[in-house]
Amino acid sequence: MKPSEPARASMNEPPPAMDPEILVLGAGPAGLACAMELSRKGKRSVVVEKDAAVGGLAKTLTIREGDCTFLTDIGPHRFFSKNQYLYDFIEDLLHEQWRQVPRLTRQFIDGKFYDYPVKALQVFKNIGPWKSLRILADYAVARLRYGLLRQRTSTFEDYVVANFGRTLAEFSMINYTEKIWGIPARTIHPDWAKQRIHGLNLWSVLANVVRNALAGGRRGAAAPKSLVDRFYYPQFGTGRIYEEIHEHLVATGTRIETGSEPVAVRHDGGRITEVDVRLADGRVETMRPGHLVESVPLTSFLDLLDPPPPPDVREAARGLKWRAQVYLFLTLDKERVTPDNWIYFPNQDIPFGRTSEMKNFSADMCPPGKTSFFVEFFAFETDPIWAMTKEQVLELVLPYFEKWGFFARQDVRQCYLWKRSHVYPVYDLEYKDRLAVIQRWLDQLANLIYIGRPGRFRYTNQDHSLEMGIVGSRMILEGRKYDLDAIGGENEYFEKGPIYEKRI
Ligand SMILES: Cc1cc2nc3c(=O)[nH]c(=O)nc-3n(C[C@H](O)[C@H](O)[C@H](O)COP(=O)(O)OP(=O)(O)OC[C@H]3O[C@@H](n4cnc5c(N)ncnc54)[C@H](O)[C@@H]3O)c2cc1C
């Protein structure tokens, strides 16, 4: 959201002097968790957020249609972490509003539904004995090539073929991944697979199926993270977590400037010295923070630096790409569409990637007797979908939902269209080298901490962004450096116990 145009009189006023001990850019999960932990330790920060509301990608919107109120995340957010500290952090904010939800996720492939986690019998029934045998045979070949003969996995495609065999990888993983990123799987860095499906392979999936059958449907606690079949979700949407933090921060004296953004970040002698912030009323205020915590898109942040970074850093930043999203939200005069939290659509001939129904996360997201339906498209800002109107997008998707019996045109009350840029940092094959050049240079700025999904160009979920914010606050409070890139690395330290405290 753009700040409103400045009024002339206020522009002539001299900007107030402001030297906050800590300035936080971005009020998404990472920035807010940092400010929250600082405030709990008696430190006040100033938080600057471009949008009108806090929560970043994890905010919840309120849609009012007469007497009916619908709530929606911008793409529903399940919470899952193996870090107990984070559960306690949120429970302290939400209390009884923090609830467990059963997970139902399905994939719709070649005209058939598949449960996730996988049900062996259902897969066998849907794909038949020959394809099932081919999946097993391809897996054996893959284990031979990548296990016994130690062939390197240097792309996402290699990684999933090595762990699932070619037939299964192509059946559901490669096409969905290409839909998300808009580039071929052979040009996607294997980091993405390591981050998202670490610990999963055909063997572990089958072992899980057997374990479930033996346990009468109860899934084992030791199952890899992506197979977990319950998750936490706030009663009134994931954004409640961040609204609660906002309220706490305001009540305890933290200054939060929404509708505001940094317009220049000056540095000198290896330190950030001044940040010019354009406030919602148009005035530009110069702040001289002791520490700068930044969680806004890394590439935008680099553009603000004065003097600019050296040419190799600018060149590396130019090569980093972001994937955007288009969202269609429908309110429906219908009790329920499907029982699913999400349905994934990997096939390339279907234009959208995922649908979800907020009611299946919490009944309080819709008025009684009604529901809502959320449709996600992955896009670059140059794609035709980015330029479409809500009416055009509705006409594009409606035939699919009518054909599948989800709902009919007359069930649709209203439709809403939102577009967001900087949603997914693109893990192409060059991203890691480029990021390393940028990080080497940024890390020389002693009082700068850059955190979060956009701030570190890391594909994080809420839990990892929250943890980065919390660890970022500790770096300030303890005057120590922690390895922020190790967060979400799925190593042993992340599994249990207190927050990661490895010293660099
Ligand atoms: C469709 C979708 C579904 C998701 N589902 C899940 C899920 O099920 N579970 C889960 O845990 N996570 C999920 N996530 C991920 C989760 O949303 C992110 O990990 C989390 O929001 C990242 O938090 P962050 O603070 O790092 O970044 P962000 O949420 O991006 O916050 C950055 C903040 O900086 C602000 N900003 C940007 N530029 C400026 C500027 N120039 N000046 C000031 N402020 C600025 C932004 O407005 C934003 O508020 C999902 C994400 C998407 C897009």
The ligand as a MOL file (V3000), in Angstrom:
LIG
                    3D

  0  0  0     0  0            999 V3000
M  V30 BEGIN CTAB
M  V30 COUNTS 53 58 0 0 0
M  V30 BEGIN ATOM
M  V30 1 C 0.0440 -18.4470 -0.0180 0
M  V30 2 C 0.9220 -18.6760 1.1770 0
M  V30 3 C 0.6440 -19.7020 2.0390 0
M  V30 4 C 1.4510 -19.9140 3.1500 0
M  V30 5 N 1.1370 -20.9360 3.9960 0
M  V30 6 C 1.8480 -21.0910 5.1250 0
M  V30 7 C 1.4920 -22.0890 6.0570 0
M  V30 8 O 0.5600 -22.8700 5.8320 0
M  V30 9 N 2.1960 -22.1850 7.2030 0
M  V30 10 C 3.2320 -21.3390 7.4840 0
M  V30 11 O 3.8060 -21.4390 8.5730 0
M  V30 12 N 3.6240 -20.4040 6.6040 0
M  V30 13 C 2.9700 -20.2580 5.4330 0
M  V30 14 N 3.3340 -19.2990 4.5300 0
M  V30 15 C 4.5650 -18.5440 4.7680 0
M  V30 16 C 4.4110 -17.3340 5.6990 0
M  V30 17 O 3.4220 -16.4680 5.2140 0
M  V30 18 C 5.7350 -16.6160 5.7180 0
M  V30 19 O 6.7610 -17.5040 6.0650 0
M  V30 20 C 5.7840 -15.4850 6.7200 0
M  V30 21 O 4.7250 -14.5900 6.5580 0
M  V30 22 C 7.0850 -14.7390 6.5100 0
M  V30 23 O 7.1890 -13.7410 7.4710 0
M  V30 24 P 8.2810 -12.6010 7.2950 0
M  V30 25 O 8.1100 -11.6420 8.3800 0
M  V30 26 O 9.5850 -13.2630 7.1250 0
M  V30 27 O 7.9440 -11.9180 5.8850 0
M  V30 28 P 6.5980 -11.2020 5.3970 0
M  V30 29 O 5.4010 -11.8960 5.9080 0
M  V30 30 O 6.7440 -11.0620 3.9260 0
M  V30 31 O 6.6860 -9.7760 6.0890 0
M  V30 32 C 7.4700 -8.7300 5.5630 0
M  V30 33 C 6.7960 -7.4170 5.9220 0
M  V30 34 O 7.5760 -6.3310 5.4030 0
M  V30 35 C 6.6920 -5.3850 4.8390 0
M  V30 36 N 7.4230 -4.5970 3.8340 0
M  V30 37 C 7.7890 -4.9630 2.5900 0
M  V30 38 N 8.4720 -3.9700 2.0110 0
M  V30 39 C 8.5260 -2.9610 2.9020 0
M  V30 40 C 9.1190 -1.6740 2.8900 0
M  V30 41 N 9.7600 -1.2130 1.8200 0
M  V30 42 N 9.0060 -0.9140 3.9880 0
M  V30 43 C 8.3440 -1.3650 5.1000 0
M  V30 44 N 7.7690 -2.5740 5.1550 0
M  V30 45 C 7.8630 -3.3560 4.0760 0
M  V30 46 C 5.5800 -6.2200 4.2300 0
M  V30 47 O 4.4080 -5.4440 4.0070 0
M  V30 48 C 5.3990 -7.2810 5.3100 0
M  V30 49 O 4.4930 -6.8630 6.2990 0
M  V30 50 C 2.5660 -19.0770 3.3860 0
M  V30 51 C 2.8490 -18.0400 2.5010 0
M  V30 52 C 2.0540 -17.8460 1.4070 0
M  V30 53 C 2.3660 -16.7310 0.4560 0
M  V30 END ATOM
M  V30 BEGIN BOND
M  V30 1 1 1 2
M  V30 2 1 2 3
M  V30 3 2 2 52
M  V30 4 2 3 4
M  V30 5 1 4 5
M  V30 6 1 4 50
M  V30 7 2 5 6
M  V30 8 1 6 7
M  V30 9 1 6 13
M  V30 10 2 7 8
M  V30 11 1 7 9
M  V30 12 1 9 10
M  V30 13 2 10 11
M  V30 14 1 10 12
M  V30 15 2 12 13
M  V30 16 1 13 14
M  V30 17 1 14 15
M  V30 18 1 14 50
M  V30 19 1 15 16
M  V30 20 1 16 17
M  V30 21 1 16 18
M  V30 22 1 18 19
M  V30 23 1 18 20
M  V30 24 1 20 21
M  V30 25 1 20 22
M  V30 26 1 22 23
M  V30 27 1 23 24
M  V30 28 2 24 25
M  V30 29 1 24 26
M  V30 30 1 24 27
M  V30 31 1 27 28
M  V30 32 2 28 29
M  V30 33 1 28 30
M  V30 34 1 28 31
M  V30 35 1 31 32
M  V30 36 1 32 33
M  V30 37 1 33 34
M  V30 38 1 33 48
M  V30 39 1 34 35
M  V30 40 1 35 36
M  V30 41 1 35 46
M  V30 42 1 36 37
M  V30 43 1 36 45
M  V30 44 2 37 38
M  V30 45 1 38 39
M  V30 46 1 39 40
M  V30 47 2 39 45
M  V30 48 1 40 41
M  V30 49 2 40 42
M  V30 50 1 42 43
M  V30 51 2 43 44
M  V30 52 1 44 45
M  V30 53 1 46 47
M  V30 54 1 46 48
M  V30 55 1 48 49
M  V30 56 2 50 51
M  V30 57 1 51 52
M  V30 58 1 52 53
M  V30 END BOND
M  V30 END CTAB
M  END
